[in-house]
Amino acid sequence: MSANSKWEKYKRVTGLYLSLLILVLISIAIHIHESSIIKMLSSAFGLLGLFLISFISCLSIIPIPYIVIVFKIAGYVNPILTSIVVGIGSGLGEAIAWFFGRASYSVLKETVYAKRINVLLKFMEQRWSFAVPFLAFIFSLTFLPDKVLYLPLGIMRYNVLKMLPFTVLGKTMMVYLVLLFGRLWSNIIDFESDFTSFIVTVMVLSITMTVMVLVDWEKIIFGKKR
């Protein structure tokens, strides 16, 4: 491999991880100003405040206990309407990671890495067409980190509209269950911000992105280079 090729490879991979770094920095900024943001948004004490709180909370990689916040201030509103509003807000917040991933693809465009990603995407759409929406729903219904799913799929240019409705549905159901059994859940689940979870999420994202880009998926899927 020539020096120019090595330098080009270095630039491409570095650019790929730049989007992850930006997302991490945004998450840290949100985490640092968490109290001020929540106080400002919740002062309106309405559905718009709930929407913005859930959106900003899910935008961050660092866990922010927006479910606890929603539970505390949602007693004055309709639980079904609140669940829908928060579900949409949190779903859209999680989906922002997809756009970071999608922007990263432009860094890899017209390279062998883009070809490998396209092969993996084609294989998934043909063989596992129902797997991604199902995983989007499960990740949203539970407390699994959605960004581990959204960021790599953004790099793959997977159609976000195929999974976003399932994310919103999962978030809506999760919020409704928390409102319904909130007191019980708050005693069982630790909603406090967990920096360890943040580190694990970043590590999983980094490993996933590396595997997606550097592995020759065409060779693995078809058994040989085509």
PyMOL commands that place a pseudoatom at each C-alpha (Angstrom):
pseudoatom trace, name=CA, resn=MET, resi=1, chain=A, elem=C, hetatm=0, pos=[0.000, 0.000, 0.000]
pseudoatom trace, name=CA, resn=SER, resi=2, chain=A, elem=C, hetatm=0, pos=[1.434, 3.365, -1.046]
pseudoatom trace, name=CA, resn=ALA, resi=3, chain=A, elem=C, hetatm=0, pos=[1.956, 6.254, 1.343]
pseudoatom trace, name=CA, resn=ASN, resi=4, chain=A, elem=C, hetatm=0, pos=[-0.843, 8.183, -0.354]
pseudoatom trace, name=CA, resn=SER, resi=5, chain=A, elem=C, hetatm=0, pos=[-3.246, 5.263, 0.059]
pseudoatom trace, name=CA, resn=LYS, resi=6, chain=A, elem=C, hetatm=0, pos=[-2.378, 4.940, 3.729]
pseudoatom trace, name=CA, resn=TRP, resi=7, chain=A, elem=C, hetatm=0, pos=[-2.881, 8.661, 4.247]
pseudoatom trace, name=CA, resn=GLU, resi=8, chain=A, elem=C, hetatm=0, pos=[-6.211, 8.545, 2.416]
pseudoatom trace, name=CA, resn=LYS, resi=9, chain=A, elem=C, hetatm=0, pos=[-7.343, 5.613, 4.566]
pseudoatom trace, name=CA, resn=TYR, resi=10, chain=A, elem=C, hetatm=0, pos=[-6.307, 7.480, 7.705]
pseudoatom trace, name=CA, resn=LYS, resi=11, chain=A, elem=C, hetatm=0, pos=[-8.281, 10.574, 6.687]
pseudoatom trace, name=CA, resn=ARG, resi=12, chain=A, elem=C, hetatm=0, pos=[-11.392, 8.553, 5.878]
pseudoatom trace, name=CA, resn=VAL, resi=13, chain=A, elem=C, hetatm=0, pos=[-11.407, 6.636, 9.152]
pseudoatom trace, name=CA, resn=THR, resi=14, chain=A, elem=C, hetatm=0, pos=[-10.606, 9.786, 11.135]
pseudoatom trace, name=CA, resn=GLY, resi=15, chain=A, elem=C, hetatm=0, pos=[-13.492, 11.617, 9.491]
pseudoatom trace, name=CA, resn=LEU, resi=16, chain=A, elem=C, hetatm=0, pos=[-15.803, 8.722, 10.287]
pseudoatom trace, name=CA, resn=TYR, resi=17, chain=A, elem=C, hetatm=0, pos=[-15.106, 8.972, 13.999]
pseudoatom trace, name=CA, resn=LEU, resi=18, chain=A, elem=C, hetatm=0, pos=[-15.410, 12.756, 13.942]
pseudoatom trace, name=CA, resn=SER, resi=19, chain=A, elem=C, hetatm=0, pos=[-19.207, 12.455, 13.919]
pseudoatom trace, name=CA, resn=LEU, resi=20, chain=A, elem=C, hetatm=0, pos=[-19.051, 10.234, 17.001]
pseudoatom trace, name=CA, resn=LEU, resi=21, chain=A, elem=C, hetatm=0, pos=[-16.795, 12.762, 18.733]
pseudoatom trace, name=CA, resn=ILE, resi=22, chain=A, elem=C, hetatm=0, pos=[-19.227, 15.599, 17.963]
pseudoatom trace, name=CA, resn=LEU, resi=23, chain=A, elem=C, hetatm=0, pos=[-22.108, 13.568, 19.401]
pseudoatom trace, name=CA, resn=VAL, resi=24, chain=A, elem=C, hetatm=0, pos=[-20.056, 12.860, 22.530]
pseudoatom trace, name=CA, resn=LEU, resi=25, chain=A, elem=C, hetatm=0, pos=[-19.219, 16.561, 22.990]
pseudoatom trace, name=CA, resn=ILE, resi=26, chain=A, elem=C, hetatm=0, pos=[-22.879, 17.540, 22.603]
pseudoatom trace, name=CA, resn=SER, resi=27, chain=A, elem=C, hetatm=0, pos=[-23.794, 14.888, 25.173]
pseudoatom trace, name=CA, resn=ILE, resi=28, chain=A, elem=C, hetatm=0, pos=[-21.235, 16.212, 27.647]
pseudoatom trace, name=CA, resn=ALA, resi=29, chain=A, elem=C, hetatm=0, pos=[-22.500, 19.785, 27.188]
pseudoatom trace, name=CA, resn=ILE, resi=30, chain=A, elem=C, hetatm=0, pos=[-26.089, 18.675, 27.808]
pseudoatom trace, name=CA, resn=HIS, resi=31, chain=A, elem=C, hetatm=0, pos=[-24.994, 16.673, 30.850]
pseudoatom trace, name=CA, resn=ILE, resi=32, chain=A, elem=C, hetatm=0, pos=[-23.117, 19.635, 32.362]
pseudoatom trace, name=CA, resn=HIS, resi=33, chain=A, elem=C, hetatm=0, pos=[-26.098, 21.976, 31.947]
pseudoatom trace, name=CA, resn=GLU, resi=34, chain=A, elem=C, hetatm=0, pos=[-28.720, 19.300, 32.652]
pseudoatom trace, name=CA, resn=SER, resi=35, chain=A, elem=C, hetatm=0, pos=[-30.290, 21.024, 35.672]
pseudoatom trace, name=CA, resn=SER, resi=36, chain=A, elem=C, hetatm=0, pos=[-30.551, 24.416, 33.968]
pseudoatom trace, name=CA, resn=ILE, resi=37, chain=A, elem=C, hetatm=0, pos=[-32.063, 22.932, 30.812]
pseudoatom trace, name=CA, resn=ILE, resi=38, chain=A, elem=C, hetatm=0, pos=[-34.640, 20.912, 32.730]
pseudoatom trace, name=CA, resn=LYS, resi=39, chain=A, elem=C, hetatm=0, pos=[-35.551, 23.842, 34.982]
pseudoatom trace, name=CA, resn=MET, resi=40, chain=A, elem=C, hetatm=0, pos=[-35.987, 26.159, 32.012]
pseudoatom trace, name=CA, resn=LEU, resi=41, chain=A, elem=C, hetatm=0, pos=[-38.118, 23.733, 29.993]
pseudoatom trace, name=CA, resn=SER, resi=42, chain=A, elem=C, hetatm=0, pos=[-40.230, 22.423, 32.854]
pseudoatom trace, name=CA, resn=SER, resi=43, chain=A, elem=C, hetatm=0, pos=[-41.089, 25.942, 34.021]
pseudoatom trace, name=CA, resn=ALA, resi=44, chain=A, elem=C, hetatm=0, pos=[-43.644, 26.120, 31.218]
pseudoatom trace, name=CA, resn=PHE, resi=45, chain=A, elem=C, hetatm=0, pos=[-45.199, 22.986, 32.731]
pseudoatom trace, name=CA, resn=GLY, resi=46, chain=A, elem=C, hetatm=0, pos=[-46.937, 21.888, 29.589]
pseudoatom trace, name=CA, resn=LEU, resi=47, chain=A, elem=C, hetatm=0, pos=[-46.809, 19.373, 26.779]
pseudoatom trace, name=CA, resn=LEU, resi=48, chain=A, elem=C, hetatm=0, pos=[-44.283, 21.465, 24.857]
pseudoatom trace, name=CA, resn=GLY, resi=49, chain=A, elem=C, hetatm=0, pos=[-41.961, 21.394, 27.860]
pseudoatom trace, name=CA, resn=LEU, resi=50, chain=A, elem=C, hetatm=0, pos=[-42.350, 17.624, 28.120]
pseudoatom trace, name=CA, resn=PHE, resi=51, chain=A, elem=C, hetatm=0, pos=[-41.608, 17.252, 24.414]
pseudoatom trace, name=CA, resn=LEU, resi=52, chain=A, elem=C, hetatm=0, pos=[-38.439, 19.352, 24.595]
pseudoatom trace, name=CA, resn=ILE, resi=53, chain=A, elem=C, hetatm=0, pos=[-37.193, 17.673, 27.783]
pseudoatom trace, name=CA, resn=SER, resi=54, chain=A, elem=C, hetatm=0, pos=[-37.592, 14.200, 26.280]
pseudoatom trace, name=CA, resn=PHE, resi=55, chain=A, elem=C, hetatm=0, pos=[-36.039, 15.297, 22.967]
pseudoatom trace, name=CA, resn=ILE, resi=56, chain=A, elem=C, hetatm=0, pos=[-32.942, 16.856, 24.557]
pseudoatom trace, name=CA, resn=SER, resi=57, chain=A, elem=C, hetatm=0, pos=[-32.556, 13.995, 27.048]
pseudoatom trace, name=CA, resn=CYS, resi=58, chain=A, elem=C, hetatm=0, pos=[-32.515, 11.382, 24.273]
pseudoatom trace, name=CA, resn=LEU, resi=59, chain=A, elem=C, hetatm=0, pos=[-30.188, 13.500, 22.149]
pseudoatom trace, name=CA, resn=SER, resi=60, chain=A, elem=C, hetatm=0, pos=[-27.449, 12.884, 24.710]
pseudoatom trace, name=CA, resn=ILE, resi=61, chain=A, elem=C, hetatm=0, pos=[-25.356, 9.726, 24.945]
pseudoatom trace, name=CA, resn=ILE, resi=62, chain=A, elem=C, hetatm=0, pos=[-24.950, 10.285, 28.686]
pseudoatom trace, name=CA, resn=PRO, resi=63, chain=A, elem=C, hetatm=0, pos=[-28.111, 8.931, 30.374]
pseudoatom trace, name=CA, resn=ILE, resi=64, chain=A, elem=C, hetatm=0, pos=[-30.399, 11.709, 31.630]
pseudoatom trace, name=CA, resn=PRO, resi=65, chain=A, elem=C, hetatm=0, pos=[-33.315, 10.580, 33.863]
pseudoatom trace, name=CA, resn=TYR, resi=66, chain=A, elem=C, hetatm=0, pos=[-36.029, 12.216, 31.767]
pseudoatom trace, name=CA, resn=ILE, resi=67, chain=A, elem=C, hetatm=0, pos=[-38.459, 9.428, 32.671]
pseudoatom trace, name=CA, resn=VAL, resi=68, chain=A, elem=C, hetatm=0, pos=[-38.299, 10.474, 36.323]
pseudoatom trace, name=CA, resn=ILE, resi=69, chain=A, elem=C, hetatm=0, pos=[-38.739, 14.102, 35.315]
pseudoatom trace, name=CA, resn=VAL, resi=70, chain=A, elem=C, hetatm=0, pos=[-41.723, 13.235, 33.143]
pseudoatom trace, name=CA, resn=PHE, resi=71, chain=A, elem=C, hetatm=0, pos=[-43.254, 11.204, 35.958]
pseudoatom trace, name=CA, resn=LYS, resi=72, chain=A, elem=C, hetatm=0, pos=[-42.923, 14.064, 38.430]
pseudoatom trace, name=CA, resn=ILE, resi=73, chain=A, elem=C, hetatm=0, pos=[-44.516, 16.747, 36.241]
pseudoatom trace, name=CA, resn=ALA, resi=74, chain=A, elem=C, hetatm=0, pos=[-46.942, 14.653, 34.220]
pseudoatom trace, name=CA, resn=GLY, resi=75, chain=A, elem=C, hetatm=0, pos=[-49.523, 14.164, 36.960]
pseudoatom trace, name=CA, resn=TYR, resi=76, chain=A, elem=C, hetatm=0, pos=[-51.406, 17.217, 35.782]
pseudoatom trace, name=CA, resn=VAL, resi=77, chain=A, elem=C, hetatm=0, pos=[-51.834, 16.116, 32.171]
pseudoatom trace, name=CA, resn=ASN, resi=78, chain=A, elem=C, hetatm=0, pos=[-53.571, 13.322, 30.299]
pseudoatom trace, name=CA, resn=PRO, resi=79, chain=A, elem=C, hetatm=0, pos=[-51.332, 10.209, 30.569]
pseudoatom trace, name=CA, resn=ILE, resi=80, chain=A, elem=C, hetatm=0, pos=[-52.185, 8.974, 27.068]
pseudoatom trace, name=CA, resn=LEU, resi=81, chain=A, elem=C, hetatm=0, pos=[-51.521, 12.346, 25.448]
pseudoatom trace, name=CA, resn=THR, resi=82, chain=A, elem=C, hetatm=0, pos=[-48.392, 12.768, 27.550]
pseudoatom trace, name=CA, resn=SER, resi=83, chain=A, elem=C, hetatm=0, pos=[-47.115, 9.351, 26.473]
pseudoatom trace, name=CA, resn=ILE, resi=84, chain=A, elem=C, hetatm=0, pos=[-47.628, 10.218, 22.812]
pseudoatom trace, name=CA, resn=VAL, resi=85, chain=A, elem=C, hetatm=0, pos=[-45.927, 13.613, 23.106]
pseudoatom trace, name=CA, resn=VAL, resi=86, chain=A, elem=C, hetatm=0, pos=[-42.962, 12.267, 25.068]
pseudoatom trace, name=CA, resn=GLY, resi=87, chain=A, elem=C, hetatm=0, pos=[-42.762, 9.226, 22.780]
pseudoatom trace, name=CA, resn=ILE, resi=88, chain=A, elem=C, hetatm=0, pos=[-42.464, 11.446, 19.720]
pseudoatom trace, name=CA, resn=GLY, resi=89, chain=A, elem=C, hetatm=0, pos=[-39.973, 13.780, 21.402]
pseudoatom trace, name=CA, resn=SER, resi=90, chain=A, elem=C, hetatm=0, pos=[-37.713, 11.011, 22.679]
pseudoatom trace, name=CA, resn=GLY, resi=91, chain=A, elem=C, hetatm=0, pos=[-37.981, 9.073, 19.407]
pseudoatom trace, name=CA, resn=LEU, resi=92, chain=A, elem=C, hetatm=0, pos=[-36.885, 12.102, 17.388]
pseudoatom trace, name=CA, resn=GLY, resi=93, chain=A, elem=C, hetatm=0, pos=[-34.090, 12.758, 19.881]
pseudoatom trace, name=CA, resn=GLU, resi=94, chain=A, elem=C, hetatm=0, pos=[-32.743, 9.236, 19.452]
pseudoatom trace, name=CA, resn=ALA, resi=95, chain=A, elem=C, hetatm=0, pos=[-33.018, 9.519, 15.662]
pseudoatom trace, name=CA, resn=ILE, resi=96, chain=A, elem=C, hetatm=0, pos=[-30.585, 12.458, 15.611]
pseudoatom trace, name=CA, resn=ALA, resi=97, chain=A, elem=C, hetatm=0, pos=[-27.809, 9.865, 15.907]
pseudoatom trace, name=CA, resn=TRP, resi=98, chain=A, elem=C, hetatm=0, pos=[-28.922, 8.533, 12.508]
pseudoatom trace, name=CA, resn=PHE, resi=99, chain=A, elem=C, hetatm=0, pos=[-28.209, 11.921, 10.910]
pseudoatom trace, name=CA, resn=PHE, resi=100, chain=A, elem=C, hetatm=0, pos=[-24.724, 11.973, 12.423]
pseudoatom trace, name=CA, resn=GLY, resi=101, chain=A, elem=C, hetatm=0, pos=[-24.138, 8.543, 10.935]
pseudoatom trace, name=CA, resn=ARG, resi=102, chain=A, elem=C, hetatm=0, pos=[-25.605, 9.603, 7.585]
pseudoatom trace, name=CA, resn=ALA, resi=103, chain=A, elem=C, hetatm=0, pos=[-23.260, 12.594, 7.478]
pseudoatom trace, name=CA, resn=SER, resi=104, chain=A, elem=C, hetatm=0, pos=[-20.347, 10.251, 8.165]
pseudoatom trace, name=CA, resn=TYR, resi=105, chain=A, elem=C, hetatm=0, pos=[-21.099, 8.266, 5.016]
pseudoatom trace, name=CA, resn=SER, resi=106, chain=A, elem=C, hetatm=0, pos=[-20.091, 11.231, 2.847]
pseudoatom trace, name=CA, resn=VAL, resi=107, chain=A, elem=C, hetatm=0, pos=[-16.591, 10.866, 4.284]
pseudoatom trace, name=CA, resn=LEU, resi=108, chain=A, elem=C, hetatm=0, pos=[-16.422, 7.294, 2.979]
pseudoatom trace, name=CA, resn=LYS, resi=109, chain=A, elem=C, hetatm=0, pos=[-18.073, 7.975, -0.379]
pseudoatom trace, name=CA, resn=GLU, resi=110, chain=A, elem=C, hetatm=0, pos=[-16.267, 6.565, -3.430]
pseudoatom trace, name=CA, resn=THR, resi=111, chain=A, elem=C, hetatm=0, pos=[-14.016, 4.363, -1.302]
pseudoatom trace, name=CA, resn=VAL, resi=112, chain=A, elem=C, hetatm=0, pos=[-13.823, 0.621, -0.785]
pseudoatom trace, name=CA, resn=TYR, resi=113, chain=A, elem=C, hetatm=0, pos=[-15.370, 1.180, 2.650]
pseudoatom trace, name=CA, resn=ALA, resi=114, chain=A, elem=C, hetatm=0, pos=[-18.533, 2.614, 1.118]
pseudoatom trace, name=CA, resn=LYS, resi=115, chain=A, elem=C, hetatm=0, pos=[-18.776, -0.449, -1.114]
pseudoatom trace, name=CA, resn=ARG, resi=116, chain=A, elem=C, hetatm=0, pos=[-18.535, -2.751, 1.901]
pseudoatom trace, name=CA, resn=ILE, resi=117, chain=A, elem=C, hetatm=0, pos=[-21.220, -0.804, 3.756]
pseudoatom trace, name=CA, resn=ASN, resi=118, chain=A, elem=C, hetatm=0, pos=[-23.509, -0.924, 0.714]
pseudoatom trace, name=CA, resn=VAL, resi=119, chain=A, elem=C, hetatm=0, pos=[-23.093, -4.701, 0.483]
pseudoatom trace, name=CA, resn=LEU, resi=120, chain=A, elem=C, hetatm=0, pos=[-24.010, -5.077, 4.163]
pseudoatom trace, name=CA, resn=LEU, resi=121, chain=A, elem=C, hetatm=0, pos=[-27.050, -2.824, 3.741]
pseudoatom trace, name=CA, resn=LYS, resi=122, chain=A, elem=C, hetatm=0, pos=[-28.264, -4.754, 0.697]
pseudoatom trace, name=CA, resn=PHE, resi=123, chain=A, elem=C, hetatm=0, pos=[-27.844, -8.041, 2.550]
pseudoatom trace, name=CA, resn=MET, resi=124, chain=A, elem=C, hetatm=0, pos=[-29.792, -6.773, 5.559]
pseudoatom trace, name=CA, resn=GLU, resi=125, chain=A, elem=C, hetatm=0, pos=[-32.643, -5.441, 3.432]
pseudoatom trace, name=CA, resn=GLN, resi=126, chain=A, elem=C, hetatm=0, pos=[-32.930, -8.751, 1.581]
pseudoatom trace, name=CA, resn=ARG, resi=127, chain=A, elem=C, hetatm=0, pos=[-32.493, -11.203, 4.454]
pseudoatom trace, name=CA, resn=TRP, resi=128, chain=A, elem=C, hetatm=0, pos=[-33.320, -9.284, 7.646]
pseudoatom trace, name=CA, resn=SER, resi=129, chain=A, elem=C, hetatm=0, pos=[-35.935, -6.794, 6.477]
pseudoatom trace, name=CA, resn=PHE, resi=130, chain=A, elem=C, hetatm=0, pos=[-37.970, -7.119, 9.699]
pseudoatom trace, name=CA, resn=ALA, resi=131, chain=A, elem=C, hetatm=0, pos=[-35.021, -7.293, 12.085]
pseudoatom trace, name=CA, resn=VAL, resi=132, chain=A, elem=C, hetatm=0, pos=[-34.160, -3.585, 12.209]
pseudoatom trace, name=CA, resn=PRO, resi=133, chain=A, elem=C, hetatm=0, pos=[-37.710, -2.299, 12.928]
pseudoatom trace, name=CA, resn=PHE, resi=134, chain=A, elem=C, hetatm=0, pos=[-38.076, -5.019, 15.565]
pseudoatom trace, name=CA, resn=LEU, resi=135, chain=A, elem=C, hetatm=0, pos=[-34.795, -4.047, 17.226]
pseudoatom trace, name=CA, resn=ALA, resi=136, chain=A, elem=C, hetatm=0, pos=[-35.779, -0.360, 17.076]
pseudoatom trace, name=CA, resn=PHE, resi=137, chain=A, elem=C, hetatm=0, pos=[-38.980, -1.205, 18.940]
pseudoatom trace, name=CA, resn=ILE, resi=138, chain=A, elem=C, hetatm=0, pos=[-37.228, -3.374, 21.556]
pseudoatom trace, name=CA, resn=PHE, resi=139, chain=A, elem=C, hetatm=0, pos=[-34.463, -0.828, 22.180]
pseudoatom trace, name=CA, resn=SER, resi=140, chain=A, elem=C, hetatm=0, pos=[-37.082, 1.902, 22.645]
pseudoatom trace, name=CA, resn=LEU, resi=141, chain=A, elem=C, hetatm=0, pos=[-39.418, -0.116, 24.843]
pseudoatom trace, name=CA, resn=THR, resi=142, chain=A, elem=C, hetatm=0, pos=[-36.547, -1.017, 27.152]
pseudoatom trace, name=CA, resn=PHE, resi=143, chain=A, elem=C, hetatm=0, pos=[-33.660, 1.073, 28.462]
pseudoatom trace, name=CA, resn=LEU, resi=144, chain=A, elem=C, hetatm=0, pos=[-31.157, -0.157, 25.885]
pseudoatom trace, name=CA, resn=PRO, resi=145, chain=A, elem=C, hetatm=0, pos=[-29.058, 2.615, 24.248]
pseudoatom trace, name=CA, resn=ASP, resi=146, chain=A, elem=C, hetatm=0, pos=[-30.810, 3.391, 20.941]
pseudoatom trace, name=CA, resn=LYS, resi=147, chain=A, elem=C, hetatm=0, pos=[-27.777, 5.194, 19.540]
pseudoatom trace, name=CA, resn=VAL, resi=148, chain=A, elem=C, hetatm=0, pos=[-25.907, 1.903, 19.320]
pseudoatom trace, name=CA, resn=LEU, resi=149, chain=A, elem=C, hetatm=0, pos=[-28.510, 1.049, 16.680]
pseudoatom trace, name=CA, resn=TYR, resi=150, chain=A, elem=C, hetatm=0, pos=[-29.143, 4.411, 15.009]
pseudoatom trace, name=CA, resn=LEU, resi=151, chain=A, elem=C, hetatm=0, pos=[-25.608, 5.678, 14.389]
pseudoatom trace, name=CA, resn=PRO, resi=152, chain=A, elem=C, hetatm=0, pos=[-24.336, 2.583, 12.518]
pseudoatom trace, name=CA, resn=LEU, resi=153, chain=A, elem=C, hetatm=0, pos=[-27.569, 2.381, 10.508]
pseudoatom trace, name=CA, resn=GLY, resi=154, chain=A, elem=C, hetatm=0, pos=[-27.116, 6.019, 9.553]
pseudoatom trace, name=CA, resn=ILE, resi=155, chain=A, elem=C, hetatm=0, pos=[-23.665, 5.198, 8.215]
pseudoatom trace, name=CA, resn=MET, resi=156, chain=A, elem=C, hetatm=0, pos=[-25.267, 2.381, 6.227]
pseudoatom trace, name=CA, resn=ARG, resi=157, chain=A, elem=C, hetatm=0, pos=[-27.848, 4.854, 4.869]
pseudoatom trace, name=CA, resn=TYR, resi=158, chain=A, elem=C, hetatm=0, pos=[-30.641, 2.646, 6.132]
pseudoatom trace, name=CA, resn=ASN, resi=159, chain=A, elem=C, hetatm=0, pos=[-33.999, 4.391, 5.600]
pseudoatom trace, name=CA, resn=VAL, resi=160, chain=A, elem=C, hetatm=0, pos=[-34.736, 6.054, 8.938]
pseudoatom trace, name=CA, resn=LEU, resi=161, chain=A, elem=C, hetatm=0, pos=[-38.462, 6.182, 8.152]
pseudoatom trace, name=CA, resn=LYS, resi=162, chain=A, elem=C, hetatm=0, pos=[-38.553, 2.381, 8.263]
pseudoatom trace, name=CA, resn=MET, resi=163, chain=A, elem=C, hetatm=0, pos=[-37.521, 2.348, 11.911]
pseudoatom trace, name=CA, resn=LEU, resi=164, chain=A, elem=C, hetatm=0, pos=[-38.559, 5.721, 13.362]
pseudoatom trace, name=CA, resn=PRO, resi=165, chain=A, elem=C, hetatm=0, pos=[-42.271, 4.787, 13.748]
pseudoatom trace, name=CA, resn=PHE, resi=166, chain=A, elem=C, hetatm=0, pos=[-41.257, 1.689, 15.718]
pseudoatom trace, name=CA, resn=THR, resi=167, chain=A, elem=C, hetatm=0, pos=[-38.958, 3.787, 17.895]
pseudoatom trace, name=CA, resn=VAL, resi=168, chain=A, elem=C, hetatm=0, pos=[-41.738, 6.272, 18.642]
pseudoatom trace, name=CA, resn=LEU, resi=169, chain=A, elem=C, hetatm=0, pos=[-44.164, 3.420, 19.356]
pseudoatom trace, name=CA, resn=GLY, resi=170, chain=A, elem=C, hetatm=0, pos=[-41.706, 1.770, 21.732]
pseudoatom trace, name=CA, resn=LYS, resi=171, chain=A, elem=C, hetatm=0, pos=[-40.978, 5.039, 23.539]
pseudoatom trace, name=CA, resn=THR, resi=172, chain=A, elem=C, hetatm=0, pos=[-44.688, 5.843, 23.814]
pseudoatom trace, name=CA, resn=MET, resi=173, chain=A, elem=C, hetatm=0, pos=[-45.478, 2.450, 25.331]
pseudoatom trace, name=CA, resn=MET, resi=174, chain=A, elem=C, hetatm=0, pos=[-42.514, 2.704, 27.702]
pseudoatom trace, name=CA, resn=VAL, resi=175, chain=A, elem=C, hetatm=0, pos=[-43.570, 6.152, 28.928]
pseudoatom trace, name=CA, resn=TYR, resi=176, chain=A, elem=C, hetatm=0, pos=[-47.159, 5.016, 29.415]
pseudoatom trace, name=CA, resn=LEU, resi=177, chain=A, elem=C, hetatm=0, pos=[-46.008, 2.016, 31.462]
pseudoatom trace, name=CA, resn=VAL, resi=178, chain=A, elem=C, hetatm=0, pos=[-43.783, 4.252, 33.584]
pseudoatom trace, name=CA, resn=LEU, resi=179, chain=A, elem=C, hetatm=0, pos=[-46.691, 6.610, 34.210]
pseudoatom trace, name=CA, resn=LEU, resi=180, chain=A, elem=C, hetatm=0, pos=[-48.908, 3.649, 35.045]
pseudoatom trace, name=CA, resn=PHE, resi=181, chain=A, elem=C, hetatm=0, pos=[-46.474, 1.876, 37.336]
pseudoatom trace, name=CA, resn=GLY, resi=182, chain=A, elem=C, hetatm=0, pos=[-44.160, 4.809, 38.051]
pseudoatom trace, name=CA, resn=ARG, resi=183, chain=A, elem=C, hetatm=0, pos=[-43.850, 4.466, 41.790]
pseudoatom trace, name=CA, resn=LEU, resi=184, chain=A, elem=C, hetatm=0, pos=[-43.076, 0.770, 41.555]
pseudoatom trace, name=CA, resn=TRP, resi=185, chain=A, elem=C, hetatm=0, pos=[-40.591, 1.234, 38.713]
pseudoatom trace, name=CA, resn=SER, resi=186, chain=A, elem=C, hetatm=0, pos=[-38.777, 4.085, 40.431]
pseudoatom trace, name=CA, resn=ASN, resi=187, chain=A, elem=C, hetatm=0, pos=[-38.007, 1.768, 43.352]
pseudoatom trace, name=CA, resn=ILE, resi=188, chain=A, elem=C, hetatm=0, pos=[-36.714, -0.999, 41.091]
pseudoatom trace, name=CA, resn=ILE, resi=189, chain=A, elem=C, hetatm=0, pos=[-34.803, 0.836, 38.364]
pseudoatom trace, name=CA, resn=ASP, resi=190, chain=A, elem=C, hetatm=0, pos=[-31.996, 3.286, 38.997]
pseudoatom trace, name=CA, resn=PHE, resi=191, chain=A, elem=C, hetatm=0, pos=[-32.690, 6.254, 36.764]
pseudoatom trace, name=CA, resn=GLU, resi=192, chain=A, elem=C, hetatm=0, pos=[-29.696, 8.276, 37.904]
pseudoatom trace, name=CA, resn=SER, resi=193, chain=A, elem=C, hetatm=0, pos=[-27.209, 9.385, 35.261]
pseudoatom trace, name=CA, resn=ASP, resi=194, chain=A, elem=C, hetatm=0, pos=[-24.601, 6.658, 34.892]
pseudoatom trace, name=CA, resn=PHE, resi=195, chain=A, elem=C, hetatm=0, pos=[-21.295, 7.736, 33.415]
pseudoatom trace, name=CA, resn=THR, resi=196, chain=A, elem=C, hetatm=0, pos=[-20.284, 4.090, 33.101]
pseudoatom trace, name=CA, resn=SER, resi=197, chain=A, elem=C, hetatm=0, pos=[-23.195, 3.575, 30.721]
pseudoatom trace, name=CA, resn=PHE, resi=198, chain=A, elem=C, hetatm=0, pos=[-21.914, 6.529, 28.691]
pseudoatom trace, name=CA, resn=ILE, resi=199, chain=A, elem=C, hetatm=0, pos=[-18.449, 4.993, 28.386]
pseudoatom trace, name=CA, resn=VAL, resi=200, chain=A, elem=C, hetatm=0, pos=[-19.865, 1.591, 27.422]
pseudoatom trace, name=CA, resn=THR, resi=201, chain=A, elem=C, hetatm=0, pos=[-22.118, 3.172, 24.791]
pseudoatom trace, name=CA, resn=VAL, resi=202, chain=A, elem=C, hetatm=0, pos=[-19.204, 5.043, 23.201]
pseudoatom trace, name=CA, resn=MET, resi=203, chain=A, elem=C, hetatm=0, pos=[-17.080, 1.879, 23.200]
pseudoatom trace, name=CA, resn=VAL, resi=204, chain=A, elem=C, hetatm=0, pos=[-19.837, -0.210, 21.597]
pseudoatom trace, name=CA, resn=LEU, resi=205, chain=A, elem=C, hetatm=0, pos=[-20.428, 2.480, 18.961]
pseudoatom trace, name=CA, resn=SER, resi=206, chain=A, elem=C, hetatm=0, pos=[-16.716, 2.677, 18.169]
pseudoatom trace, name=CA, resn=ILE, resi=207, chain=A, elem=C, hetatm=0, pos=[-16.368, -1.088, 17.828]
pseudoatom trace, name=CA, resn=THR, resi=208, chain=A, elem=C, hetatm=0, pos=[-19.541, -1.357, 15.728]
pseudoatom trace, name=CA, resn=MET, resi=209, chain=A, elem=C, hetatm=0, pos=[-18.460, 1.419, 13.358]
pseudoatom trace, name=CA, resn=THR, resi=210, chain=A, elem=C, hetatm=0, pos=[-14.993, -0.122, 12.991]
pseudoatom trace, name=CA, resn=VAL, resi=211, chain=A, elem=C, hetatm=0, pos=[-16.391, -3.560, 12.164]
pseudoatom trace, name=CA, resn=MET, resi=212, chain=A, elem=C, hetatm=0, pos=[-18.885, -2.117, 9.683]
pseudoatom trace, name=CA, resn=VAL, resi=213, chain=A, elem=C, hetatm=0, pos=[-16.266, -0.133, 7.795]
pseudoatom trace, name=CA, resn=LEU, resi=214, chain=A, elem=C, hetatm=0, pos=[-13.130, -2.280, 7.877]
pseudoatom trace, name=CA, resn=VAL, resi=215, chain=A, elem=C, hetatm=0, pos=[-14.632, -5.758, 7.404]
pseudoatom trace, name=CA, resn=ASP, resi=216, chain=A, elem=C, hetatm=0, pos=[-14.918, -6.938, 3.798]
pseudoatom trace, name=CA, resn=TRP, resi=217, chain=A, elem=C, hetatm=0, pos=[-18.621, -7.831, 3.925]
pseudoatom trace, name=CA, resn=GLU, resi=218, chain=A, elem=C, hetatm=0, pos=[-18.732, -8.750, 0.250]
pseudoatom trace, name=CA, resn=LYS, resi=219, chain=A, elem=C, hetatm=0, pos=[-16.177, -11.474, 0.836]
pseudoatom trace, name=CA, resn=ILE, resi=220, chain=A, elem=C, hetatm=0, pos=[-17.944, -12.758, 3.963]
pseudoatom trace, name=CA, resn=ILE, resi=221, chain=A, elem=C, hetatm=0, pos=[-21.467, -12.748, 2.498]
pseudoatom trace, name=CA, resn=PHE, resi=222, chain=A, elem=C, hetatm=0, pos=[-20.663, -14.083, -0.963]
pseudoatom trace, name=CA, resn=GLY, resi=223, chain=A, elem=C, hetatm=0, pos=[-17.669, -16.201, -0.016]
pseudoatom trace, name=CA, resn=LYS, resi=224, chain=A, elem=C, hetatm=0, pos=[-15.350, -14.437, -2.396]
pseudoatom trace, name=CA, resn=LYS, resi=225, chain=A, elem=C, hetatm=0, pos=[-14.632, -11.055, -3.870]
pseudoatom trace, name=CA, resn=ARG, resi=226, chain=A, elem=C, hetatm=0, pos=[-16.900, -10.235, -6.732]
for i in range(1, 226): cmd.bond("trace and resi %d" % i, "trace and resi %d" % (i + 1))
show_as sticks, trace
zoom trace
